[in-house]
Amino acid sequence: MNKQKILEWLGVITAIIYSLLVAMNIGAEFLGFLLLFISALLIGLWAYFGRHKGILFLQLFYATAGIIGMVRWF
């Protein structure tokens, strides 16, 4: 598996776990938003290397949402 596939799938997996943690409302929101931030970084790198400008731009907003979420829940 190449570097881009690893970035893509780790980003997807962390985003799935993030959404489940937040949806379950079990008090793990900080961890969830941390995973959202990590996911945005991983998918952002994948988008950068693959020249997917729209996805890269979207990941900037997801990373910002992750930071805001962590600050609010800390």
Buried (B, 14 or more C-beta within 10 A) or exposed (E): EEEEEEBBBBBBEBBEBBBEBBEEEEEBBBBBBBBBBBBBBBBBBBBBBEEBEEBBEBBEEBBEBBBEBBEEBE
